Amino acid sequence: FGSLLGICLIIQILTGLFLAMHYTSDTLTAFSSVAHICRDVNYGWLIRNLHANGASMFFMCLFLHVGRGIYYGSYLYKETWNIGVILLL
């Protein structure tokens, strides 16, 4: 699940950057900018859905990866486990 985690993270970063190029955070135009992304940007609806569902997939992979480490006793490898905990925080 570690490689899936990396792929999910890369997808999240890339789709987040593409969405940030078209999004405006002004309270009056935020909704219309989301509508603009979904309607006028090429594959904007796909980028938005990938970003939304990719976050759920990322956390599922994260919990499965940590759970597998706990199940197989990887917490005994202190250095590796501590690096993972630091990355999680």
N, CA, C and O atoms as a Tinker XYZ file with bonds, in Angstrom:
   356  protein
     1  N      0.805000   -1.200000    0.000000    73     2
     2  CA     0.000000    0.000000    0.000000    64     1     3
     3  C      0.849000    1.266000    0.000000    63     2     4     5
     4  O      0.332000    2.366000   -0.194000    81     3
     5  N      2.136000    1.112000    0.215000    73     3     6
     6  CA     3.015000    2.278000    0.220000    64     5     7
     7  C      3.120000    2.924000   -1.146000    63     6     8     9
     8  O      3.133000    4.150000   -1.258000    81     7
     9  N      3.197000    2.098000   -2.199000    73     7    10
    10  CA     3.287000    2.663000   -3.549000    64     9    11
    11  C      1.966000    3.311000   -3.957000    63    10    12    13
    12  O      1.963000    4.339000   -4.635000    81    11
    13  N      0.842000    2.718000   -3.550000    73    11    14
    14  CA    -0.459000    3.339000   -3.822000    64    13    15
    15  C     -0.588000    4.670000   -3.091000    63    14    16    17
    16  O     -1.195000    5.613000   -3.599000    81    15
    17  N     -0.014000    4.735000   -1.903000    73    15    18
    18  CA    -0.024000    5.980000   -1.146000    64    17    19
    19  C      0.733000    7.064000   -1.890000    63    18    20    21
    20  O      0.280000    8.207000   -1.958000    81    19
    21  N      1.877000    6.715000   -2.444000    73    19    22
    22  CA     2.665000    7.679000   -3.212000    64    21    23
    23  C      1.937000    8.148000   -4.454000    63    22    24    25
    24  O      1.967000    9.333000   -4.784000    81    23
    25  N      1.279000    7.222000   -5.149000    73    23    26
    26  CA     0.518000    7.588000   -6.347000    64    25    27
    27  C     -0.638000    8.503000   -5.980000    63    26    28    29
    28  O     -0.893000    9.493000   -6.666000    81    27
    29  N     -1.345000    8.173000   -4.893000    73    27    30
    30  CA    -2.457000    9.022000   -4.449000    64    29    31
    31  C     -1.968000   10.416000   -4.079000    63    30    32    33
    32  O     -2.628000   11.408000   -4.388000    81    31
    33  N     -0.822000   10.497000   -3.424000    73    31    34
    34  CA    -0.281000   11.800000   -3.030000    64    33    35
    35  C      0.103000   12.625000   -4.247000    63    34    36    37
    36  O     -0.157000   13.828000   -4.285000    81    35
    37  N      0.716000   11.999000   -5.238000    73    35    38
    38  CA     1.087000   12.717000   -6.463000    64    37    39
    39  C     -0.156000   13.209000   -7.190000    63    38    40    41
    40  O     -0.184000   14.341000   -7.673000    81    39
    41  N     -1.186000   12.366000   -7.274000    73    39    42
    42  CA    -2.439000   12.768000   -7.927000    64    41    43
    43  C     -3.079000   13.927000   -7.175000    63    42    44    45
    44  O     -3.586000   14.862000   -7.795000    81    43
    45  N     -3.060000   13.875000   -5.839000    73    43    46
    46  CA    -3.632000   14.954000   -5.042000    64    45    47
    47  C     -2.907000   16.275000   -5.286000    63    46    48    49
    48  O     -3.543000   17.320000   -5.427000    81    47
    49  N     -1.598000   16.227000   -5.333000    73    47    50
    50  CA    -0.818000   17.454000   -5.539000    64    49    51
    51  C     -1.075000   18.025000   -6.928000    63    50    52    53
    52  O     -1.296000   19.226000   -7.078000    81    51
    53  N     -1.046000   17.162000   -7.947000    73    51    54
    54  CA    -1.243000   17.643000   -9.323000    64    53    55
    55  C     -2.650000   18.186000   -9.540000    63    54    56    57
    56  O     -2.814000   19.270000  -10.099000    81    55
    57  N     -3.670000   17.445000   -9.104000    73    55    58
    58  CA    -5.037000   17.934000   -9.306000    64    57    59
    59  C     -5.295000   19.184000   -8.471000    63    58    60    61
    60  O     -6.037000   20.070000   -8.895000    81    59
    61  N     -4.689000   19.260000   -7.287000    73    59    62
    62  CA    -4.824000   20.463000   -6.467000    64    61    63
    63  C     -4.225000   21.683000   -7.139000    63    62    64    65
    64  O     -4.789000   22.774000   -7.074000    81    63
    65  N     -3.080000   21.499000   -7.784000    73    63    66
    66  CA    -2.469000   22.615000   -8.514000    64    65    67
    67  C     -3.337000   23.044000   -9.690000    63    66    68    69
    68  O     -3.529000   24.238000   -9.917000    81    67
    69  N     -3.862000   22.076000  -10.439000    73    67    70
    70  CA    -4.718000   22.422000  -11.573000    64    69    71
    71  C     -5.998000   23.116000  -11.121000    63    70    72    73
    72  O     -6.464000   24.048000  -11.778000    81    71
    73  N     -6.570000   22.669000  -10.003000    73    71    74
    74  CA    -7.771000   23.327000   -9.490000    64    73    75
    75  C     -7.456000   24.727000   -8.972000    63    74    76    77
    76  O     -8.257000   25.646000   -9.147000    81    75
    77  N     -6.307000   24.897000   -8.342000    73    75    78
    78  CA    -5.932000   26.202000   -7.794000    64    77    79
    79  C     -5.703000   27.241000   -8.884000    63    78    80    81
    80  O     -5.811000   28.441000   -8.630000    81    79
    81  N     -5.388000   26.790000  -10.095000    73    79    82
    82  CA    -5.184000   27.730000  -11.200000    64    81    83
    83  C     -6.479000   28.432000  -11.600000    63    82    84    85
    84  O     -6.440000   29.542000  -12.131000    81    83
    85  N     -7.616000   27.803000  -11.355000    73    83    86
    86  CA    -8.893000   28.358000  -11.800000    64    85    87
    87  C     -9.800000   28.795000  -10.652000    63    86    88    89
    88  O    -10.835000   29.413000  -10.900000    81    87
    89  N     -9.443000   28.494000   -9.414000    73    87    90
    90  CA   -10.310000   28.782000   -8.278000    64    89    91
    91  C    -10.044000   30.177000   -7.740000    63    90    92    93
    92  O     -8.898000   30.623000   -7.686000    81    91
    93  N    -11.106000   30.861000   -7.343000    73    91    94
    94  CA   -10.975000   32.139000   -6.637000    64    93    95
    95  C    -11.639000   31.991000   -5.276000    63    94    96    97
    96  O    -12.724000   31.419000   -5.166000    81    95
    97  N    -10.991000   32.503000   -4.247000    73    95    98
    98  CA   -11.489000   32.300000   -2.887000    64    97    99
    99  C    -12.367000   33.445000   -2.392000    63    98   100   101
   100  O    -12.778000   33.449000   -1.232000    81    99
   101  N    -12.653000   34.397000   -3.241000    73    99   102
   102  CA   -13.531000   35.497000   -2.860000    64   101   103
   103  C    -14.918000   34.944000   -2.557000    63   102   104   105
   104  O    -15.404000   34.059000   -3.261000    81   103
   105  N    -15.557000   35.465000   -1.509000    73   103   106
   106  CA   -16.846000   34.920000   -1.085000    64   105   107
   107  C    -17.938000   35.122000   -2.128000    63   106   108   109
   108  O    -18.898000   34.353000   -2.175000    81   107
   109  N    -17.804000   36.129000   -2.949000    73   107   110
   110  CA   -18.834000   36.388000   -3.954000    64   109   111
   111  C    -18.663000   35.538000   -5.213000    63   110   112   113
   112  O    -19.638000   35.270000   -5.915000    81   111
   113  N    -17.444000   35.116000   -5.500000    73   111   114
   114  CA   -17.204000   34.412000   -6.761000    64   113   115
   115  C    -16.725000   32.971000   -6.593000    63   114   116   117
   116  O    -16.398000   32.317000   -7.583000    81   115
   117  N    -16.679000   32.462000   -5.354000    73   115   118
   118  CA   -16.159000   31.108000   -5.135000    64   117   119
   119  C    -17.035000   30.064000   -5.819000    63   118   120   121
   120  O    -16.521000   29.166000   -6.486000    81   119
   121  N    -18.347000   30.174000   -5.660000    73   119   122
   122  CA   -19.236000   29.179000   -6.267000    64   121   123
   123  C    -19.182000   29.249000   -7.787000    63   122   124   125
   124  O    -19.180000   28.217000   -8.458000    81   123
   125  N    -19.137000   30.448000   -8.327000    73   123   126
   126  CA   -19.083000   30.569000   -9.786000    64   125   127
   127  C    -17.750000   30.074000  -10.338000    63   126   128   129
   128  O    -17.693000   29.609000  -11.477000    81   127
   129  N    -16.668000   30.167000   -9.546000    73   127   130
   130  CA   -15.392000   29.631000  -10.029000    64   129   131
   131  C    -15.413000   28.106000  -10.043000    63   130   132   133
   132  O    -14.804000   27.493000  -10.920000    81   131
   133  N    -16.104000   27.484000   -9.088000    73   131   134
   134  CA   -16.249000   26.024000   -9.105000    64   133   135
   135  C    -17.112000   25.608000  -10.286000    63   134   136   137
   136  O    -16.819000   24.616000  -10.953000    81   135
   137  N    -18.171000   26.357000  -10.546000    73   135   138
   138  CA   -19.001000   26.066000  -11.721000    64   137   139
   139  C    -18.195000   26.256000  -13.000000    63   138   140   141
   140  O    -18.349000   25.485000  -13.947000    81   139
   141  N    -17.344000   27.265000  -13.039000    73   139   142
   142  CA   -16.474000   27.492000  -14.198000    64   141   143
   143  C    -15.532000   26.307000  -14.409000    63   142   144   145
   144  O    -15.320000   25.869000  -15.540000    81   143
   145  N    -14.970000   25.793000  -13.318000    73   143   146
   146  CA   -14.064000   24.644000  -13.426000    64   145   147
   147  C    -14.806000   23.448000  -14.005000    63   146   148   149
   148  O    -14.288000   22.763000  -14.887000    81   147
   149  N    -16.006000   23.194000  -13.518000    73   147   150
   150  CA   -16.754000   22.009000  -13.969000    64   149   151
   151  C    -17.277000   22.161000  -15.390000    63   150   152   153
   152  O    -17.376000   21.170000  -16.114000    81   151
   153  N    -17.612000   23.371000  -15.801000    73   151   154
   154  CA   -18.258000   23.551000  -17.105000    64   153   155
   155  C    -17.310000   23.977000  -18.218000    63   154   156   157
   156  O    -17.414000   23.476000  -19.338000    81   155
   157  N    -16.394000   24.886000  -17.935000    73   155   158
   158  CA   -15.618000   25.524000  -18.997000    64   157   159
   159  C    -14.190000   25.001000  -19.147000    63   158   160   161
   160  O    -13.610000   25.103000  -20.228000    81   159
   161  N    -13.622000   24.449000  -18.094000    73   159   162
   162  CA   -12.251000   23.942000  -18.157000    64   161   163
   163  C    -12.288000   22.543000  -18.762000    63   162   164   165
   164  O    -13.139000   21.726000  -18.409000    81   163
   165  N    -11.353000   22.273000  -19.680000    73   163   166
   166  CA   -11.294000   20.941000  -20.281000    64   165   167
   167  C    -11.041000   19.892000  -19.206000    63   166   168   169
   168  O    -10.046000   19.958000  -18.484000    81   167
   169  N    -11.939000   18.932000  -19.105000    73   167   170
   170  CA   -11.888000   17.864000  -18.105000    64   169   171
   171  C    -11.839000   18.405000  -16.680000    63   170   172   173
   172  O    -11.279000   17.758000  -15.796000    81   171
   173  N    -12.414000   19.573000  -16.447000    73   171   174
   174  CA   -12.438000   20.148000  -15.107000    64   173   175
   175  C    -13.261000   19.316000  -14.146000    63   174   176   177
   176  O    -12.914000   19.183000  -12.972000    81   175
   177  N    -14.357000   18.753000  -14.646000    73   175   178
   178  CA   -15.190000   17.895000  -13.802000    64   177   179
   179  C    -14.409000   16.660000  -13.363000    63   178   180   181
   180  O    -14.556000   16.198000  -12.231000    81   179
   181  N    -13.577000   16.125000  -14.261000    73   179   182
   182  CA   -12.781000   14.942000  -13.934000    64   181   183
   183  C    -11.693000   15.289000  -12.917000    63   182   184   185
   184  O    -11.443000   14.523000  -11.986000    81   183
   185  N    -11.055000   16.433000  -13.097000    73   183   186
   186  CA   -10.006000   16.852000  -12.163000    64   185   187
   187  C    -10.596000   17.067000  -10.773000    63   186   188   189
   188  O     -9.996000   16.678000   -9.771000    81   187
   189  N    -11.769000   17.686000  -10.715000    73   187   190
   190  CA   -12.411000   17.940000   -9.424000    64   189   191
   191  C    -12.797000   16.636000   -8.735000    63   190   192   193
   192  O    -12.593000   16.484000   -7.530000    81   191
   193  N    -13.358000   15.690000   -9.498000    73   191   194
   194  CA   -13.738000   14.405000   -8.915000    64   193   195
   195  C    -12.518000   13.586000   -8.503000    63   194   196   197
   196  O    -12.538000   12.920000   -7.468000    81   195
   197  N    -11.456000   13.633000   -9.308000    73   195   198
   198  CA   -10.225000   12.931000   -8.931000    64   197   199
   199  C     -9.660000   13.490000   -7.629000    63   198   200   201
   200  O     -9.179000   12.742000   -6.778000    81   199
   201  N     -9.722000   14.803000   -7.486000    73   199   202
   202  CA    -9.185000   15.429000   -6.280000    64   201   203
   203  C    -10.037000   15.072000   -5.057000    63   202   204   205
   204  O     -9.498000   14.777000   -3.990000    81   203
   205  N    -11.352000   15.100000   -5.210000    73   203   206
   206  CA   -12.243000   14.803000   -4.083000    64   205   207
   207  C    -12.150000   13.336000   -3.673000    63   206   208   209
   208  O    -12.013000   13.028000   -2.489000    81   207
   209  N    -12.223000   12.439000   -4.640000    73   207   210
   210  CA   -12.185000   11.015000   -4.323000    64   209   211
   211  C    -10.771000   10.536000   -4.029000    63   210   212   213
   212  O    -10.586000    9.540000   -3.329000    81   211
   213  N     -9.778000   11.233000   -4.556000    73   211   214
   214  CA    -8.393000   10.874000   -4.273000    64   213   215
   215  C     -8.037000   11.075000   -2.811000    63   214   216   217
   216  O     -7.211000   10.345000   -2.264000    81   215
   217  N     -8.657000   12.062000   -2.176000    73   215   218
   218  CA    -8.398000   12.289000   -0.750000    64   217   219
   219  C     -8.897000   11.109000    0.074000    63   218   220   221
   220  O     -8.213000   10.656000    0.991000    81   219
   221  N    -10.078000   10.614000   -0.247000    73   219   222
   222  CA   -10.606000    9.445000    0.463000    64   221   223
   223  C     -9.736000    8.224000    0.214000    63   222   224   225
   224  O     -9.449000    7.456000    1.133000    81   223
   225  N     -9.321000    8.051000   -1.027000    73   223   226
   226  CA    -8.463000    6.911000   -1.372000    64   225   227
   227  C     -7.112000    7.013000   -0.661000    63   226   228   229
   228  O     -6.560000    6.004000   -0.221000    81   227
   229  N     -6.584000    8.230000   -0.550000    73   227   230
   230  CA    -5.311000    8.436000    0.140000    64   229   231
   231  C     -5.409000    7.994000    1.594000    63   230   232   233
   232  O     -4.529000    7.289000    2.087000    81   231
   233  N     -6.475000    8.402000    2.286000    73   231   234
   234  CA    -6.605000    8.043000    3.697000    64   233   235
   235  C     -6.901000    6.562000    3.881000    63   234   236   237
   236  O     -6.456000    5.964000    4.861000    81   235
   237  N     -7.642000    5.961000    2.959000    73   235   238
   238  CA    -7.856000    4.516000    3.033000    64   237   239
   239  C     -6.530000    3.777000    2.902000    63   238   240   241
   240  O     -6.248000    2.863000    3.676000    81   239
   241  N     -5.714000    4.169000    1.924000    73   239   242
   242  CA    -4.400000    3.535000    1.744000    64   241   243
   243  C     -3.505000    3.788000    2.946000    63   242   244   245
   244  O     -2.742000    2.911000    3.352000    81   243
   245  N     -3.594000    4.988000    3.516000    73   243   246
   246  CA    -2.778000    5.320000    4.684000    64   245   247
   247  C     -3.132000    4.429000    5.866000    63   246   248   249
   248  O     -2.242000    3.875000    6.512000    81   247
   249  N     -4.420000    4.284000    6.154000    73   247   250
   250  CA    -4.841000    3.462000    7.284000    64   249   251
   251  C     -4.543000    1.986000    7.043000    63   250   252   253
   252  O     -4.169000    1.275000    7.975000    81   251
   253  N     -4.702000    1.516000    5.811000    73   251   254
   254  CA    -4.362000    0.128000    5.502000    64   253   255
   255  C     -2.860000   -0.114000    5.635000    63   254   256   257
   256  O     -2.438000   -1.167000    6.112000    81   255
   257  N     -2.067000    0.844000    5.220000    73   255   258
   258  CA    -0.611000    0.724000    5.305000    64   257   259
   259  C     -0.155000    0.672000    6.772000    63   258   260   261
   260  O      0.674000   -0.159000    7.141000    81   259
   261  N     -0.702000    1.560000    7.594000    73   259   262
   262  CA    -0.354000    1.571000    9.013000    64   261   263
   263  C     -0.887000    0.312000    9.691000    63   262   264   265
   264  O     -0.193000   -0.299000   10.503000    81   263
   265  N     -2.115000   -0.076000    9.360000    73   263   266
   266  CA    -2.697000   -1.287000    9.943000    64   265   267
   267  C     -1.905000   -2.531000    9.605000    63   266   268   269
   268  O     -1.725000   -3.407000   10.451000    81   267
   269  N     -1.432000   -2.614000    8.378000    73   267   270
   270  CA    -0.611000   -3.754000    7.983000    64   269   271
   271  C      0.700000   -3.763000    8.766000    63   270   272   273
   272  O      1.186000   -4.819000    9.169000    81   271
   273  N      1.266000   -2.577000    8.976000    73   271   274
   274  CA     2.491000   -2.486000    9.768000    64   273   275
   275  C      2.283000   -2.928000   11.207000    63   274   276   277
   276  O      3.144000   -3.591000   11.783000    81   275
   277  N      1.148000   -2.566000   11.791000    73   275   278
   278  CA     0.843000   -2.989000   13.160000    64   277   279
   279  C      0.601000   -4.497000   13.206000    63   278   280   281
   280  O      1.076000   -5.176000   14.117000    81   279
   281  N     -0.131000   -5.018000   12.233000    73   279   282
   282  CA    -0.457000   -6.443000   12.201000    64   281   283
   283  C      0.800000   -7.301000   12.104000    63   282   284   285
   284  O      0.913000   -8.316000   12.791000    81   283
   285  N      1.735000   -6.905000   11.262000    73   283   286
   286  CA     2.946000   -7.694000   11.063000    64   285   287
   287  C      4.074000   -7.337000   12.032000    63   286   288   289
   288  O      5.181000   -7.860000   11.907000    81   287
   289  N      3.806000   -6.458000   12.988000    73   287   290
   290  CA     4.793000   -6.143000   14.017000    64   289   291
   291  C      5.937000   -5.273000   13.546000    63   290   292   293
   292  O      7.046000   -5.373000   14.069000    81   291
   293  N      5.689000   -4.427000   12.575000    73   291   294
   294  CA     6.753000   -3.562000   12.063000    64   293   295
   295  C      7.132000   -2.461000   13.045000    63   294   296   297
   296  O      8.132000   -1.772000   12.844000    81   295
   297  N      6.351000   -2.288000   14.102000    73   295   298
   298  CA     6.680000   -1.278000   15.099000    64   297   299
   299  C      7.941000   -1.659000   15.871000    63   298   300   301
   300  O      8.495000   -0.837000   16.600000    81   299
   301  N      8.395000   -2.896000   15.713000    73   299   302
   302  CA     9.643000   -3.308000   16.360000    64   301   303
   303  C     10.857000   -2.687000   15.688000    63   302   304   305
   304  O     11.913000   -2.570000   16.309000    81   303
   305  N     10.722000   -2.287000   14.429000    73   303   306
   306  CA    11.794000   -1.580000   13.728000    64   305   307
   307  C     11.656000   -0.097000   14.053000    63   306   308   309
   308  O     10.992000    0.656000   13.341000    81   307
   309  N     12.299000    0.302000   15.147000    73   307   310
   310  CA    12.071000    1.634000   15.718000    64   309   311
   311  C     12.358000    2.762000   14.734000    63   310   312   313
   312  O     11.566000    3.698000   14.620000    81   311
   313  N     13.473000    2.686000   14.027000    73   311   314
   314  CA    13.851000    3.789000   13.135000    64   313   315
   315  C     12.830000    3.958000   12.010000    63   314   316   317
   316  O     12.393000    5.072000   11.725000    81   315
   317  N     12.459000    2.864000   11.384000    73   315   318
   318  CA    11.492000    2.924000   10.286000    64   317   319
   319  C     10.133000    3.395000   10.784000    63   318   320   321
   320  O      9.491000    4.230000   10.146000    81   319
   321  N      9.694000    2.867000   11.918000    73   319   322
   322  CA     8.389000    3.225000   12.454000    64   321   323
   323  C      8.357000    4.699000   12.849000    63   322   324   325
   324  O      7.362000    5.381000   12.603000    81   323
   325  N      9.439000    5.202000   13.462000    73   323   326
   326  CA     9.487000    6.610000   13.876000    64   325   327
   327  C      9.464000    7.552000   12.675000    63   326   328   329
   328  O      8.851000    8.617000   12.737000    81   327
   329  N     10.123000    7.172000   11.591000    73   327   330
   330  CA    10.070000    7.997000   10.380000    64   329   331
   331  C      8.643000    8.058000    9.856000    63   330   332   333
   332  O      8.178000    9.121000    9.443000    81   331
   333  N      7.943000    6.925000    9.870000    73   331   334
   334  CA     6.545000    6.899000    9.434000    64   333   335
   335  C      5.650000    7.750000   10.313000    63   334   336   337
   336  O      4.761000    8.442000    9.815000    81   335
   337  N      5.878000    7.703000   11.615000    73   335   338
   338  CA     5.081000    8.518000   12.540000    64   337   339
   339  C      5.345000    9.998000   12.303000    63   338   340   341
   340  O      4.414000   10.802000   12.328000    81   339
   341  N      6.593000   10.366000   12.074000    73   339   342
   342  CA     6.931000   11.771000   11.798000    64   341   343
   343  C      6.258000   12.236000   10.511000    63   342   344   345
   344  O      5.741000   13.351000   10.450000    81   343
   345  N      6.260000   11.388000    9.481000    73   343   346
   346  CA     5.584000   11.743000    8.230000    64   345   347
   347  C      4.080000   11.882000    8.435000    63   346   348   349
   348  O      3.442000   12.730000    7.811000    81   347
   349  N      3.516000   11.058000    9.300000    73   347   350
   350  CA     2.079000   11.112000    9.568000    64   349   351
   351  C      1.699000   12.392000   10.295000    63   350   352   353
   352  O      0.625000   12.947000   10.064000    81   351
   353  N      2.578000   12.860000   11.172000    73   351   354
   354  CA     2.286000   14.086000   11.916000    64   353   355
   355  C      2.468000   15.276000   11.017000    63   354   356
   356  O      2.272000   16.412000   11.448000    81   355
